[in-house]
Amino acid sequence: MSDEKEKYAGEFTDAYTPEEAELRARKSRNLWLGLALAGFVILVGVVTFIRLSSSDLSQSGFYYSVDDKGERINDLPEGMTPDQAAPPPNLTPIDETRPEEGEP
Protein backbone atom coordinates (compact mmCIF):
# COMPACT_ATOMS: atom_id res chain seq x y z
CA MET A 1 0.00 0.00 0.00
CA SER A 2 1.03 3.57 -0.58
CA ASP A 3 1.54 6.21 2.04
CA GLU A 4 -1.62 8.31 2.66
CA LYS A 5 0.37 11.55 2.83
CA GLU A 6 1.99 10.95 -0.56
CA LYS A 7 -1.23 9.81 -2.28
CA TYR A 8 -2.00 13.15 -4.00
CA ALA A 9 1.52 14.55 -4.22
CA GLY A 10 1.94 16.90 -7.20
CA GLU A 11 -1.76 16.94 -8.20
CA PHE A 12 -2.73 20.21 -6.55
CA THR A 13 -1.18 23.64 -6.97
CA ASP A 14 -1.35 26.60 -4.64
CA ALA A 15 -4.12 29.15 -5.23
CA TYR A 16 -3.17 32.22 -7.25
CA THR A 17 -2.66 35.33 -5.17
CA PRO A 18 -2.68 38.54 -7.21
CA GLU A 19 -0.11 41.23 -6.62
CA GLU A 20 -0.99 44.59 -5.09
CA ALA A 21 -0.89 46.37 -8.49
CA GLU A 22 -3.34 43.83 -9.94
CA LEU A 23 -5.72 44.34 -7.02
CA ARG A 24 -5.60 48.13 -7.42
CA ALA A 25 -6.25 47.87 -11.18
CA ARG A 26 -9.15 45.46 -10.61
CA LYS A 27 -10.69 47.71 -7.95
CA SER A 28 -10.37 50.77 -10.19
CA ARG A 29 -11.90 48.96 -13.17
CA ASN A 30 -14.81 47.67 -11.06
CA LEU A 31 -15.41 51.17 -9.67
CA TRP A 32 -15.65 52.69 -13.16
CA LEU A 33 -17.90 49.89 -14.40
CA GLY A 34 -20.16 50.37 -11.38
CA LEU A 35 -20.34 54.12 -11.95
CA ALA A 36 -21.15 53.61 -15.64
CA LEU A 37 -23.89 51.13 -14.77
CA ALA A 38 -25.35 53.45 -12.14
CA GLY A 39 -25.29 56.34 -14.62
CA PHE A 40 -27.10 54.25 -17.21
CA VAL A 41 -29.77 53.19 -14.69
CA ILE A 42 -30.28 56.82 -13.64
CA LEU A 43 -30.50 57.93 -17.29
CA VAL A 44 -33.14 55.29 -18.07
CA GLY A 45 -35.08 56.26 -14.95
CA VAL A 46 -35.04 59.97 -15.79
CA VAL A 47 -36.09 59.38 -19.40
CA THR A 48 -38.91 57.07 -18.26
CA PHE A 49 -40.08 59.60 -15.68
CA ILE A 50 -40.11 62.42 -18.25
CA ARG A 51 -42.01 60.34 -20.79
CA LEU A 52 -44.59 59.15 -18.26
CA SER A 53 -45.09 62.59 -16.75
CA SER A 54 -45.83 64.10 -20.16
CA SER A 55 -48.40 61.44 -21.08
CA ASP A 56 -52.06 61.60 -20.12
CA LEU A 57 -52.81 58.29 -18.41
CA SER A 58 -56.40 59.29 -17.66
CA GLN A 59 -57.46 58.36 -21.19
CA SER A 60 -59.55 55.23 -20.88
CA GLY A 61 -60.05 54.58 -24.58
CA PHE A 62 -58.50 51.51 -26.11
CA TYR A 63 -57.34 53.36 -29.20
CA TYR A 64 -56.48 57.02 -29.38
CA SER A 65 -53.89 59.16 -31.07
CA VAL A 66 -52.33 62.47 -30.04
CA ASP A 67 -51.39 65.37 -32.30
CA ASP A 68 -48.25 67.53 -32.05
CA LYS A 69 -49.84 69.74 -29.38
CA GLY A 70 -50.67 66.77 -27.17
CA GLU A 71 -54.40 66.92 -27.83
CA ARG A 72 -56.40 63.80 -28.48
CA ILE A 73 -57.43 63.00 -32.03
CA ASN A 74 -60.65 61.03 -32.18
CA ASP A 75 -60.38 60.30 -35.89
CA LEU A 76 -59.27 56.79 -36.76
CA PRO A 77 -56.37 56.32 -39.15
CA GLU A 78 -57.20 55.91 -42.80
CA GLY A 79 -58.51 52.44 -43.55
CA MET A 80 -59.28 51.53 -39.90
CA THR A 81 -62.86 50.71 -38.97
CA PRO A 82 -64.38 51.30 -35.51
CA ASP A 83 -64.58 47.52 -35.06
CA GLN A 84 -60.82 47.27 -35.53
CA ALA A 85 -60.21 50.05 -32.99
CA ALA A 86 -62.53 48.54 -30.37
CA PRO A 87 -61.12 46.41 -27.56
CA PRO A 88 -61.33 42.64 -28.00
CA PRO A 89 -64.69 41.17 -26.94
CA ASN A 90 -63.11 39.05 -24.20
CA LEU A 91 -61.44 42.08 -22.59
CA THR A 92 -63.63 43.10 -19.65
CA PRO A 93 -62.91 44.89 -16.39
CA ILE A 94 -61.80 42.70 -13.51
CA ASP A 95 -64.86 43.44 -11.35
CA GLU A 96 -67.19 41.99 -14.02
CA THR A 97 -65.32 38.73 -14.47
CA ARG A 98 -64.44 37.78 -10.90
CA PRO A 99 -66.92 37.58 -8.02
CA GLU A 100 -66.09 39.29 -4.74
CA GLU A 101 -64.59 37.15 -2.01
CA GLY A 102 -67.29 35.31 -0.09
CA GLU A 103 -69.69 35.30 -3.08
CA PRO A 104 -70.37 31.96 -4.81
C-alpha positions in Angstrom: 0.0 0.0 0.0 1.0 3.6 -0.6 1.5 6.2 2.0 -1.6 8.3 2.7 0.4 11.6 2.8 2.0 11.0 -0.6 -1.2 9.8 -2.3 -2.0 13.2 -4.0 1.5 14.6 -4.2 1.9 16.9 -7.2 -1.8 16.9 -8.2 -2.7 20.2 -6.5 -1.2 23.6 -7.0 -1.3 26.6 -4.6 -4.1 29.1 -5.2 -3.2 32.2 -7.3 -2.7 35.3 -5.2 -2.7 38.5 -7.2 -0.1 41.2 -6.6 -1.0 44.6 -5.1 -0.9 46.4 -8.5 -3.3 43.8 -9.9 -5.7 44.3 -7.0 -5.6 48.1 -7.4 -6.3 47.9 -11.2 -9.1 45.5 -10.6 -10.7 47.7 -8.0 -10.4 50.8 -10.2 -11.9 49.0 -13.2 -14.8 47.7 -11.1 -15.4 51.2 -9.7 -15.7 52.7 -13.2 -17.9 49.9 -14.4 -20.2 50.4 -11.4 -20.3 54.1 -12.0 -21.1 53.6 -15.6 -23.9 51.1 -14.8 -25.4 53.5 -12.1 -25.3 56.3 -14.6 -27.1 54.2 -17.2 -29.8 53.2 -14.7 -30.3 56.8 -13.6 -30.5 57.9 -17.3 -33.1 55.3 -18.1 -35.1 56.3 -14.9 -35.0 60.0 -15.8 -36.1 59.4 -19.4 -38.9 57.1 -18.3 -40.1 59.6 -15.7 -40.1 62.4 -18.2 -42.0 60.3 -20.8 -44.6 59.2 -18.3 -45.1 62.6 -16.7 -45.8 64.1 -20.2 -48.4 61.4 -21.1 -52.1 61.6 -20.1 -52.8 58.3 -18.4 -56.4 59.3 -17.7 -57.5 58.4 -21.2 -59.6 55.2 -20.9 -60.1 54.6 -24.6 -58.5 51.5 -26.1 -57.3 53.4 -29.2 -56.5 57.0 -29.4 -53.9 59.2 -31.1 -52.3 62.5 -30.0 -51.4 65.4 -32.3 -48.3 67.5 -32.1 -49.8 69.7 -29.4 -50.7 66.8 -27.2 -54.4 66.9 -27.8 -56.4 63.8 -28.5 -57.4 63.0 -32.0 -60.6 61.0 -32.2 -60.4 60.3 -35.9 -59.3 56.8 -36.8 -56.4 56.3 -39.2 -57.2 55.9 -42.8 -58.5 52.4 -43.5 -59.3 51.5 -39.9 -62.9 50.7 -39.0 -64.4 51.3 -35.5 -64.6 47.5 -35.1 -60.8 47.3 -35.5 -60.2 50.1 -33.0 -62.5 48.5 -30.4 -61.1 46.4 -27.6 -61.3 42.6 -28.0 -64.7 41.2 -26.9 -63.1 39.0 -24.2 -61.4 42.1 -22.6 -63.6 43.1 -19.7 -62.9 44.9 -16.4 -61.8 42.7 -13.5 -64.9 43.4 -11.4 -67.2 42.0 -14.0 -65.3 38.7 -14.5 -64.4 37.8 -10.9 -66.9 37.6 -8.0 -66.1 39.3 -4.7 -64.6 37.1 -2.0 -67.3 35.3 -0.1 -69.7 35.3 -3.1 -70.4 32.0 -4.8 
